[in-house]
């Protein structure tokens, strides 16, 4: 298909998707997979793929702003990534440092009210990346319309394990009563957490797994999940809108299911109550004497007898 025709079809399809969507998630989390494969297929090095992926990240911020999404979490660097060769890690750390500072200074970031926040075991990162994290957080701290969480040195199981160990230490030291441990207790001991539970997880690159990403905030909220084939640098607005449509369909399905369950529950309760009422009525009928209407008529005086027929006393 010629390029102009294909682009026209894509624009028309994108307009159709936008018209179909009337409900958007508050918090989207994205696993940005496929940067290295994208580079390999083009004969480039891994850092080239990561740089192309960073351009996609900028576009996604604009799409979120257009839709009114309030929070975005990007899985930028997992704890497993530390096992990669140094020749790949150093350029990646350079890119993270540069992009954090670039985002923090970008006019459109401040125009959109973006507050940048890092989540994860940031202390494991090189000093230059930690400094860039501090700079980005300070530089955007006063922005309050959109929150961008960058997951760095992040691992969901490590996060939960760290929280569990912290609670165990406090209980052993007598600082925390085990009976007081609740959801809030755990959340207070997680990494500097997102503001909202995750409504939608998007993973690019073709793999259908969530890779230990935000298990407390996503799985606990039963977030919708959208897997797609394009590598992260190829991720388009059409792909993003399809993901939002998946969330909307999931929400509509949940509402239908909840309504159907509520109606079924009301019917079940009504049937139980009706059956119980019938049983009570049956018991009452069994216990009350059977009254003969003719006997009742002879037992009760008629109107004249009731009035009496004795002479009146003047």
GIQUI-V654959 format. One record per residue. RES is the residue in three letters. SS is DSSP state (2 for helix, 1 for strand, 0 for the rest). BURIAL is + if it has 9 or more other C-alpha atoms within 8 Angstrom, else -. D_CENTER is the distance of its C-alpha to the mean C-alpha in Angstrom with 2 decimals. Layout:
res/ss/burial/d_center
RES/SS/BURIAL/D_CENTER
RES/SS/BURIAL/D_CENTER
This chain:
res/ss/burial/d_center
UNK/0/-/38.50
UNK/0/-/39.79
UNK/2/-/37.39
UNK/2/-/37.92
UNK/2/-/37.29
UNK/2/+/34.13
UNK/2/-/32.78
UNK/2/-/33.76
UNK/2/-/31.98
UNK/2/+/28.76
UNK/2/-/29.00
UNK/2/-/29.60
UNK/2/+/26.67
UNK/2/+/24.36
UNK/2/-/25.77
UNK/2/-/25.13
UNK/2/+/21.43
UNK/2/-/21.14
UNK/2/-/22.98
UNK/2/-/20.77
UNK/0/+/17.55
UNK/0/-/17.33
UNK/0/-/13.66
UNK/0/+/11.31
UNK/0/+/7.70
UNK/0/+/7.95
UNK/1/+/6.36
UNK/1/+/7.38
UNK/1/+/8.55
UNK/1/+/11.90
UNK/1/+/14.37
UNK/0/+/17.62
UNK/0/+/19.91
UNK/0/+/23.45
UNK/2/+/25.18
UNK/2/+/28.06
UNK/2/+/28.57
UNK/2/+/28.67
UNK/2/+/31.38
UNK/2/+/33.31
UNK/2/-/33.63
UNK/0/-/35.18
UNK/0/-/37.47
UNK/0/+/35.82
UNK/0/+/34.81
UNK/2/+/31.29
UNK/2/+/31.23
UNK/2/+/31.87
UNK/2/+/28.71
UNK/2/+/26.68
UNK/2/+/28.38
UNK/2/+/27.59
UNK/2/+/23.91
UNK/2/+/24.04
UNK/2/+/25.30
UNK/2/+/22.30
UNK/2/-/20.05
UNK/2/-/22.15
UNK/2/-/21.80
UNK/2/+/18.00
UNK/2/-/18.18
UNK/2/-/20.49
UNK/2/+/18.36
UNK/2/+/15.42
UNK/2/+/18.11
UNK/2/-/19.59
UNK/2/-/16.54
UNK/0/-/15.60
UNK/0/+/12.23
UNK/0/+/12.20
UNK/1/+/10.67
UNK/1/+/11.08
UNK/1/+/11.29
UNK/1/+/14.10
UNK/1/+/15.33
UNK/1/+/18.89
UNK/1/+/20.83
UNK/1/+/20.20
UNK/2/+/22.61
UNK/2/-/24.02
UNK/2/-/25.10
UNK/2/-/27.78
UNK/2/-/29.73
UNK/0/-/30.43
UNK/0/-/33.98
UNK/2/-/34.98
UNK/2/-/36.17
UNK/2/+/32.62
UNK/2/+/30.95
UNK/2/-/33.26
UNK/2/+/32.67
UNK/2/+/28.89
UNK/2/+/29.24
UNK/2/+/31.50
UNK/2/+/28.97
UNK/2/+/26.18
UNK/2/+/28.71
UNK/2/+/29.95
UNK/2/+/26.65
UNK/2/+/25.33
UNK/2/+/28.61
UNK/2/-/28.73
UNK/2/+/25.32
UNK/2/+/26.28
UNK/2/-/29.49
UNK/0/-/28.42
UNK/2/-/29.31
UNK/2/-/26.46
UNK/2/+/23.94
UNK/2/+/25.64
UNK/2/-/26.15
UNK/0/+/22.42
UNK/0/+/21.89
UNK/1/+/19.87
UNK/1/+/19.54
UNK/1/+/19.43
UNK/1/+/18.29
UNK/1/+/18.72
UNK/1/+/16.87
UNK/0/+/18.73
UNK/0/+/22.32
UNK/2/+/23.80
UNK/2/-/27.21
UNK/2/-/27.69
UNK/0/+/27.80
UNK/0/-/31.20
UNK/2/-/32.51
UNK/2/-/32.44
UNK/2/+/28.70
UNK/2/+/28.13
UNK/2/-/30.40
UNK/2/+/28.45
UNK/2/+/25.19
UNK/2/-/27.10
UNK/2/+/28.57
UNK/2/+/25.37
UNK/2/+/23.74
UNK/2/-/27.00
UNK/2/+/27.62
UNK/0/+/24.37
UNK/0/+/23.95
UNK/0/-/25.11
UNK/0/+/22.68
UNK/0/+/20.03
UNK/0/+/18.65
UNK/1/+/16.16
UNK/1/+/14.82
UNK/1/+/15.22
UNK/1/+/14.39
UNK/1/+/16.71
UNK/1/+/16.26
UNK/1/+/19.95
UNK/1/+/21.61
UNK/1/+/18.25
UNK/0/+/17.91
UNK/2/+/15.31
UNK/2/-/18.15
UNK/2/-/20.34
UNK/2/+/17.89
UNK/2/+/17.70
UNK/2/-/21.44
UNK/2/+/22.34
UNK/2/+/20.64
UNK/2/+/22.48
UNK/2/-/25.71
UNK/2/+/25.53
UNK/2/+/25.18
UNK/2/-/28.03
UNK/2/-/30.23
UNK/2/+/29.84
UNK/2/+/30.63
UNK/2/-/33.63
UNK/0/-/34.89
UNK/0/-/34.78
UNK/0/-/32.39
UNK/0/+/29.67
UNK/0/-/30.28
UNK/2/-/28.39
UNK/2/-/27.98
UNK/2/-/26.06
UNK/0/+/23.28
UNK/0/-/20.00
UNK/2/-/16.27
UNK/2/-/17.25
UNK/2/+/19.95
UNK/2/+/17.77
UNK/2/-/15.30
UNK/0/-/18.46
UNK/0/+/19.69
UNK/0/+/16.90
UNK/0/-/17.41
UNK/0/-/17.13
UNK/0/-/13.44
UNK/0/-/10.86
UNK/0/-/11.16
UNK/0/-/7.65
UNK/0/+/4.74
UNK/0/+/2.72
UNK/0/+/2.26
UNK/1/+/5.34
UNK/1/+/7.74
UNK/1/+/11.32
UNK/1/+/14.39
UNK/0/+/17.86
UNK/0/+/21.21
UNK/0/+/21.27
UNK/0/+/20.07
UNK/0/-/17.64
UNK/0/-/16.08
UNK/0/-/13.28
UNK/0/-/16.06
UNK/0/-/15.04
UNK/0/+/12.23
UNK/0/+/10.00
UNK/2/+/10.56
UNK/2/+/10.09
UNK/2/+/6.81
UNK/2/+/5.23
UNK/2/+/7.93
UNK/0/-/8.26
UNK/0/+/5.21
UNK/0/-/6.51
UNK/0/+/4.20
UNK/1/+/7.01
UNK/1/+/9.42
UNK/1/+/12.34
UNK/1/+/15.44
UNK/0/+/18.39
UNK/0/-/21.93
UNK/0/+/22.78
UNK/0/+/23.11
UNK/2/+/21.18
UNK/2/+/24.34
UNK/2/-/24.61
UNK/0/+/21.10
UNK/0/-/21.89
UNK/2/+/20.59
UNK/2/+/21.09
UNK/2/+/18.80
UNK/2/+/16.09
UNK/2/+/16.73
UNK/2/+/16.69
UNK/2/+/13.17
UNK/2/+/12.23
UNK/2/+/14.48
UNK/2/+/12.78
UNK/2/+/9.52
UNK/2/+/12.07
UNK/2/-/14.03
UNK/2/+/11.38
UNK/2/-/10.83
UNK/2/-/14.63
UNK/2/-/15.24
UNK/2/-/13.28
UNK/2/-/15.33
UNK/2/-/18.44
UNK/2/-/17.93
UNK/2/-/17.43
UNK/2/-/20.49
UNK/2/-/22.50
UNK/2/-/21.83
UNK/2/-/22.83
UNK/2/-/25.94
UNK/2/-/26.84
UNK/2/-/26.59
UNK/2/-/28.81
UNK/2/-/31.24
UNK/2/-/31.43
UNK/2/-/32.10
UNK/2/-/34.64
UNK/2/-/36.38
UNK/2/-/36.64
UNK/2/-/37.98
UNK/2/-/40.44
UNK/2/-/41.67
UNK/2/-/42.17
UNK/2/-/44.06
UNK/2/-/46.27
UNK/2/-/47.03
UNK/2/-/48.01
UNK/2/-/50.21
UNK/2/-/51.84
UNK/2/-/52.67
UNK/2/-/54.18
UNK/2/-/56.34
UNK/2/-/57.56
UNK/2/-/58.56
UNK/0/-/60.30
UNK/0/-/64.01
UNK/0/-/64.96
UNK/0/-/67.17
UNK/0/-/70.03
UNK/2/-/70.29
UNK/2/-/74.14
UNK/2/-/74.46
UNK/2/+/72.36
UNK/2/-/74.68
UNK/2/-/77.82
UNK/2/-/76.32
UNK/0/-/75.51
UNK/0/+/78.57
UNK/0/-/78.79
UNK/2/-/78.93
UNK/2/-/82.74
UNK/2/-/82.83
UNK/2/-/80.11
UNK/2/-/82.05
UNK/0/-/85.23
UNK/0/-/88.87
UNK/0/-/90.97
UNK/0/-/93.32
UNK/0/-/91.91
UNK/0/-/93.45
UNK/0/-/94.84
